[in-house]
Amino acid sequence: MSKFSDFNFAGHKALIRVDFNVPLDEQFNITDDTRMTATIPTIKKVLADGGSVILMSHLGRPKDGPTDKYSLKHLVKPLYALLNSSGDSAESAGNTKVFFADDCVGSQAGLTASMLRPGEVLLLENLRFYKEEEKGDEAFAEKLSKLGDVYVNDAFGTAHRAHASTAVIAKYFAADKRMFGLLMNDEVKSAEKVLHEAEKPFCAIIGGAKVSDKILIIENLLERATDIIIGGGMAYTFLKARGGKIGSSLCEDDRLQTALDILEKAKQKNVSIHLPEDSVIADKFAADANTEVRPSDAIPDGWMGLDIGPKAVGIFNEIIGKSKTILWNGPMGVFEMEKFQAGTKAVAESVAAATANGAFSLVGGGDSVAAVNKFHLADKVSYVSTGGGAMLEYFEGKVLPGIAAIKEKESQE
Ligand code: AMP
């Protein structure tokens, strides 16, 4: 693979796989453009070098071929605005043309791509209008590959999928003509730093609703972390497994043994698992519920734990404060409701404070990212990952096909 930042794109047509899978409202306005803005520096670097850019992405989950709702044409104007906003570099601001091809393969896409001039951008139609994309079809990948002479993967959000445009396509480019974009590179570097070069103490904060979603990540972290904080709905399965009374809190009864196994393994490996000492409990799952604070293992019948309590916040704050590496995935409570957001907010603030003291912190997973954004702390942590599922799989210890395909040695092609 080549290093993107060292590559001179002058005269090249860069085929860039981006993750423009952004949420749209009913009028097709983008409600959160984080994924688009995150990849703009990659596009601008190619253009500034004197190259042209062909962008390919999926949007949503179209089932039966082309559908207006999932057309990438809705993104042309916002993309134009992002590329031409007077931002960082004056020379790339103001005059970048953005073309749209209403297919991602075929003669129109091919012709427009071939006529693209340096400094111009072509956005292709939704890759998932073809079933071949998700199937990882080789012929489809090869067709896509003909559109550019350099392949750049900047779509960390889909790096865990072995799709035609994210993985299979890489083999149609020589090793020096395929590379990670700037976003992908930062994502991989941050994840590698936490997984392979973590300075200790290393604290992982795992929250969210379901234990079953997080078992593999916890098991992998048992090999690496010093402390694992478990909060959110999933904590109650652990608390019940230990013999606690959890009322009607979220619980996966078929995972009680798994929870016990994890607690036992942690002991053997000298990893401290921290469950919330107390909880904010509610008499119903609703924003206007009555609330009280109780020990997490003594929740009365009919009540449920919807946030970590003040004692837990204090203990977690101390652990986070002495950590040198922090990984955070999943909220500590139902932070979408005001009454149950204090725990998640406090943890976000602890992570920010530890980061200010020199810790490296990586936040990932849709809801924890939403939480740091909500509390305006995104720029106070070291890195906020754009890839929920991809990040989770990376920390489960899986090889991500999108990463492996770029790194693959030429001799193995
Ligand atoms: P996940 O997608 O598994 O990371 O879970 C995120 C969701 O878990 C958020 O929507 C939270 O509202 C929810 N959640 C967090 N804590 C609790 C809890 N104690 N009880 C029920 N749901 C929770």
Residues whose N, C-alpha, C, O or C-beta is under 5 A from the ligand:
A	BS01	AMP	G207 G208 A209 K210 G232 G233 L250 G305 L306 D307 G330 P331 M332 G333 V334 F335 D367
